[in-house]
Amino acid sequence: MDSLLDTVNGLPVHALIVHAVVVLLPLATIGAMLMIAWPSFGRRFGVLVVIVAGIGAGSAVIARLSGEQLAERVGRPVPHADLGAWLPAIAIGFFVLVAAYWLFARGVPQNRPRPGWLVGLGVVVVLVSLFTLWWTIRVGDSGANAVWSGIIESTNPR
């Protein structure tokens, strides 16, 4: 395996990059929901939420690609691989929606109410945020089970 997505200093890239995914995507989903609920939060931190969502989405893509490299070495953990295959698309969709909302919402002056279509987009962003958060947790949990369940079952608690 000569791929950049295989190992770094003997460690699987997948095991390293998934930490970015499981931290950044949930953080971005919480930030997106705060952005919708409090316009002042969006004005102050919206660009940061969009950046974190973008890095989280990029990390999800790298995690999937590096997971395929790792599967060539150790086998394919079916539930985790099947769930993880969808996460990059979900994360990219979430990123696009959050970026669009932020771009449109920042054009609304503080002393004016948000137009109805922007409120509707905000509802969609909240629903997609919740779905992205739930899916990220599902993928992470299935990966942790694939790695640790057999190890934990074969050991005795102290």
C-alpha positions, 0 to 999 in steps of 0.5 A: 500500500503506497497511498497517502490514505493508508498509514502515517508513521505506522498508524492507519490514516482512518483511525486518525482522521475519524477523530476530526469527523466525530468532533467537527461535524457535531460541533458544526451541527450545534453551531448551525442550530445556534445560528438559526435560533439566535441571529446575533450568534450567526452574525458573530460566529457564522463564518466559523460555523461554515468553516468547521462544517466545511472541514468536517465534510472534507474530513468525512470524505478523507475518512471514507477513502482512508477507510477503504484503504484500511479495509484492504488491510483488515477486512470490511466491517460491514455495518460500519462501512455501509453506514460510513459510505453515506456520511460524506454525502450527508456532510457535504449537503449539510455544509452547502445548506449551512453556507447558503443559510449564512450567506443569505441571513447575513444580508438581513439587517438586525432591525428587520425580521427574516423573510419567510423563505429564510425561516423555511431554509432555517427549519431545513438546516435545523432538520438536516443538522439533527440528521447529520448529528444522528448519522455521525453518531451512528457511524462512529458507534458502529466503527467503535463496535467494530474495533473494540467489541471483540477486545472488550469481550475477551478481557476481564474488568479489574 
